[in-house]
Amino acid sequence: MSLNIINVNDANFDYQVLAYSQNKPVIVDFWAKWSEPSIIITPILEQLTRENEGTFRLAKVNVDENPQLTHRYNIFNLPAVKAYQNGQITGEFSGIKSHHQIREFIYQIVPSSDNLLLTKAQSLLNMENWAEAEDTSREILDKRPAQPTARLILVKSLLSQDQNAEALQLLQSFPPSPEYKSAERLQPLAQTLADFEERKEFPIIKVDAVYYRALRLIKLGNIPAALDGLFDVLRINKRYNNGQAHQVILGLFELLGESHPITQSYRPELANILF
């Protein structure tokens, strides 16, 4: 436990939650050891508390050990999560929620300048203003190093600027989060490009030459031409280099985003080649 994650009980609830919430929001997790949903939700709340580094307190109430609080707040379904500010309940939910839903609940309760910065960083990335997206995401990570959305934006900004080694390092230590799946899809791309930068000799076999030319085009920022080359590789060998060419393509789609015109144009063609 830390100062921001505490256990509270019938005796100290008013002081540790109601009084404390006059200065900082408090999110209360009513839970029980026998509740399977609690076993899922409580670790997510703890992780998000650590990510937000002191912007709110998480107070945990074991309902079996604290019947007065359970009765006082009419707890009938577990987990029951309530947010307090200035001694009043300002938000709540009960039962199973996704990681994303819980994160959004917290951001609504705990307004932060970082949320505006995240929106700015994502917008800059969408506009392909990669240097400014990088700077903005680093500003967030300076204060909250475990913030996964900012880290993912930084990774994409770095890959788009051909800074593959740092992007790979960030991906290899990516925190558990909803963004982790995106990070997984980007890692083969970052690894391949980082390895390509270290390579001293290149084979002269035709398919290999096509593949390495495609990697050079990625580094130059010519993604459509790179995809054309990678698709030519798959037409020759769908499992080229143990599926590496396929993984690089998927990484490029992840880098661009599903709504990007290039992704929408090329994804059906990939399906036609593979299936």
matplotlib code that plots the C-alpha trace (Angstrom):
import matplotlib.pyplot as plt

x = [0.0, 1.0, -0.4, -2.6, -3.9, -5.2, -7.5, -10.3, -12.8, -15.9, -13.9, -11.7, -13.9, -15.1, -11.6, -9.7, -12.4, -14.9, -12.5, -9.6, -11.9, -12.1, -8.6, -8.3, -10.8, -11.2, -12.4, -13.7, -13.7, -16.2, -15.0, -14.8, -12.4, -15.2, -16.4, -14.9, -15.7, -13.8, -10.8, -10.9, -11.7, -9.6, -6.2, -7.3, -8.2, -4.8, -2.9, -4.8, -4.1, -0.4, -0.5, -2.2, 0.5, -1.3, -4.2, -6.6, -6.7, -8.0, -9.7, -10.5, -13.4, -13.7, -17.5, -17.3, -15.2, -17.1, -20.8, -21.7, -20.3, -21.9, -25.3, -24.7, -24.1, -26.6, -24.0, -25.9, -23.7, -19.9, -17.6, -19.2, -17.1, -17.9, -16.1, -16.1, -15.2, -15.8, -17.4, -20.1, -20.5, -19.8, -19.9, -20.3, -20.6, -21.0, -20.3, -17.9, -16.5, -13.7, -10.3, -11.2, -14.6, -12.9, -10.2, -12.9, -14.8, -11.7, -10.9, -14.4, -14.0, -10.4, -10.0, -6.4, -4.4, -2.8, -6.1, -6.0, -2.4, -3.3, -6.0, -3.5, -0.8, -3.3, -4.5, -1.0, -0.2, -3.4, -2.2, 1.2, 2.9, 5.2, 7.8, 5.2, 3.3, 6.6, 7.2, 3.7, 3.7, 7.1, 5.7, 3.0, 5.5, 7.8, 5.1, 3.4, 6.0, 3.5, 0.8, 0.2, -1.7, 1.1, 3.7, 1.9, 1.7, 5.4, 6.2, 4.2, 5.8, 9.3, 8.6, 7.2, 10.5, 12.7, 13.8, 13.3, 15.8, 14.1, 10.6, 11.7, 13.0, 9.7, 7.7, 9.7, 8.8, 5.2, 2.9, -0.1, -3.1, -5.7, -3.0, -0.7, -2.3, -1.4, 2.1, 2.4, 1.5, 4.0, 6.9, 7.8, 7.9, 10.2, 12.4, 12.7, 13.6, 16.1, 17.8, 17.8, 19.8, 22.4, 22.7, 26.0, 25.4, 22.3, 21.5, 21.1, 18.2, 15.3, 12.7, 15.1, 16.1, 12.4, 11.9, 14.9, 14.0, 10.5, 12.2, 14.3, 11.0, 9.5, 12.5, 12.1, 8.4, 7.0, 4.5, 2.4, 5.5, 6.8, 3.4, 3.5, 6.9, 5.9, 2.8, 5.0, 7.1, 3.9, 2.8, 6.1, 6.1, 3.2, 5.3, 8.4, 11.0, 8.7, 5.9, 8.0, 6.8, 3.2, 3.9, 5.6, 2.6, 0.3, 2.6, 2.3, -1.5, -1.3, 1.1, -1.3, -4.5, -7.5, -9.2, -6.2, -6.9, -3.8, -4.9, -8.4, -7.1, -4.5, -6.1, -8.6, -5.7, -3.7, -6.7, -6.9, -3.2, -3.3, -6.6]
y = [0.0, 3.6, 7.0, 6.9, 3.3, 2.6, 0.3, 2.0, 0.8, 1.7, 3.7, 5.9, 6.2, 9.7, 11.0, 9.1, 9.5, 12.3, 14.7, 13.9, 14.4, 18.1, 18.4, 15.6, 13.2, 9.8, 6.7, 4.0, 0.4, -1.7, -5.3, -8.8, -11.7, -14.0, -11.7, -12.7, -9.3, -7.6, -9.8, -8.4, -4.7, -4.0, -4.5, -2.3, 0.5, 0.1, 0.3, 3.4, 5.0, 4.4, 5.7, 8.9, 9.4, 11.3, 13.0, 11.0, 8.5, 4.9, 3.7, 0.0, -1.2, -4.9, -5.3, -8.4, -6.6, -3.3, -3.9, -0.4, 1.1, -1.6, -0.8, 3.0, 3.1, 0.3, -2.0, -4.8, -5.6, -6.0, -4.4, -1.0, 2.0, 5.5, 8.7, 11.4, 15.1, 17.7, 15.0, 14.1, 11.3, 12.6, 9.4, 5.7, 2.3, -1.3, -4.7, -5.6, -2.8, -2.9, -1.3, 1.4, 2.2, 2.4, 4.7, 7.0, 7.0, 8.2, 10.9, 12.3, 12.4, 13.6, 16.4, 16.9, 19.1, 15.9, 14.8, 17.9, 17.2, 13.7, 15.0, 17.5, 14.8, 12.5, 15.3, 16.2, 12.5, 12.3, 15.4, 13.7, 16.5, 13.9, 16.2, 18.1, 14.9, 13.6, 16.7, 16.7, 13.0, 13.4, 16.3, 14.0, 11.1, 13.4, 13.6, 10.2, 7.7, 4.8, 6.7, 4.1, 6.3, 8.9, 6.2, 4.7, 8.2, 8.7, 5.3, 6.1, 9.5, 8.0, 5.3, 7.9, 9.9, 6.8, 6.7, 3.0, 2.0, 4.2, 3.2, -0.5, 0.1, 1.8, -1.1, -3.8, -2.2, -1.3, -1.3, -3.6, -1.6, -1.6, 0.0, -3.1, -4.9, -2.0, -2.0, -5.7, -5.1, -2.4, -4.3, -6.5, -3.3, -1.5, -4.6, -5.2, -1.6, -1.5, -4.7, -3.3, -0.3, -2.6, -4.8, -4.5, -6.9, -7.7, -10.8, -10.7, -13.2, -11.4, -11.8, -10.6, -7.6, -6.6, -7.0, -4.8, -2.2, -2.0, -1.5, 1.4, 2.9, 2.7, 4.6, 7.2, 7.6, 6.3, 3.9, 3.1, 2.1, 0.1, -1.8, -2.5, -4.1, -6.1, -7.4, -8.5, -10.5, -12.1, -13.1, -15.0, -16.4, -15.8, -17.0, -15.1, -15.0, -16.8, -14.4, -11.3, -9.5, -10.0, -8.7, -5.6, -4.9, -5.2, -2.9, -0.3, -0.5, -0.1, 2.9, 4.6, 3.6, 1.8, 4.9, 6.1, 6.0, 3.9, 1.2, 1.1, 0.9, -1.8, -4.1, -5.7, -6.5, -8.1, -10.4, -11.3, -12.3, -14.3, -16.0]
z = [0.0, -0.5, 0.6, -2.5, -2.1, 1.4, 3.3, 5.2, 7.7, 9.7, 12.2, 9.9, 6.8, 7.6, 8.1, 5.4, 2.7, 3.4, 5.0, 2.7, -0.3, 0.6, -0.8, -3.3, -5.0, -3.4, -5.2, -2.9, -3.9, -1.9, -2.4, -1.0, -1.3, -2.5, -5.3, -8.7, -10.2, -7.4, -8.1, -11.7, -10.9, -7.9, -9.6, -12.5, -10.0, -8.3, -11.6, -12.7, -9.3, -9.7, -13.3, -12.2, -9.5, -6.7, -8.5, -6.4, -3.6, -3.8, -0.6, -0.4, 1.9, 2.6, 3.0, 5.1, 7.7, 7.6, 7.9, 9.0, 5.8, 3.7, 5.2, 5.2, 1.4, 0.5, -1.1, -2.7, -5.7, -5.9, -6.7, -5.9, -6.8, -5.6, -6.2, -3.5, -3.8, -1.0, 1.1, -1.5, -4.0, -7.5, -9.5, -9.1, -10.8, -9.8, -11.3, -14.1, -16.3, -18.9, -18.3, -20.8, -19.1, -15.7, -17.1, -18.6, -15.3, -13.5, -16.1, -15.7, -11.9, -11.8, -14.4, -15.3, -17.6, -18.8, -20.4, -22.6, -23.4, -24.4, -26.8, -28.2, -28.7, -30.5, -32.7, -33.7, -34.5, -36.6, -38.5, -39.0, -37.1, -35.5, -33.9, -32.0, -31.1, -29.7, -27.7, -26.2, -25.3, -23.7, -21.6, -20.3, -19.6, -17.7, -15.1, -15.5, -17.0, -16.9, -18.9, -21.7, -24.2, -24.1, -24.5, -27.5, -29.2, -28.5, -30.1, -33.2, -33.4, -33.2, -35.8, -38.1, -37.8, -38.3, -34.7, -34.4, -31.6, -29.0, -30.2, -29.8, -26.3, -25.3, -26.7, -24.9, -21.6, -22.4, -19.3, -19.1, -20.5, -23.2, -25.4, -25.0, -28.0, -30.2, -28.8, -29.6, -33.3, -33.6, -32.0, -35.1, -37.2, -34.8, -34.3, -38.1, -38.8, -35.9, -37.1, -40.7, -39.5, -38.0, -41.1, -43.0, -45.9, -48.0, -50.0, -53.8, -54.0, -55.8, -53.0, -50.4, -52.5, -52.9, -49.1, -48.1, -50.7, -49.0, -45.6, -47.1, -48.4, -44.9, -43.5, -46.2, -45.3, -48.6, -47.1, -50.2, -52.2, -49.3, -49.0, -52.7, -52.3, -49.2, -51.0, -53.8, -51.3, -49.9, -53.5, -53.8, -50.3, -47.9, -44.9, -46.0, -43.2, -40.7, -41.3, -40.8, -43.9, -42.9, -39.4, -40.8, -42.9, -39.8, -37.9, -40.6, -40.5, -36.7, -37.1, -39.6, -37.8, -39.1, -40.4, -42.5, -46.3, -46.9, -44.4, -45.8, -49.3, -48.7, -46.0, -48.5, -50.9, -48.0, -47.3, -51.0, -51.1, -47.9, -48.4]

ax = plt.figure().add_subplot(projection="3d")
ax.plot(x, y, z, "-o")
ax.set_aspect("equal")
plt.show()
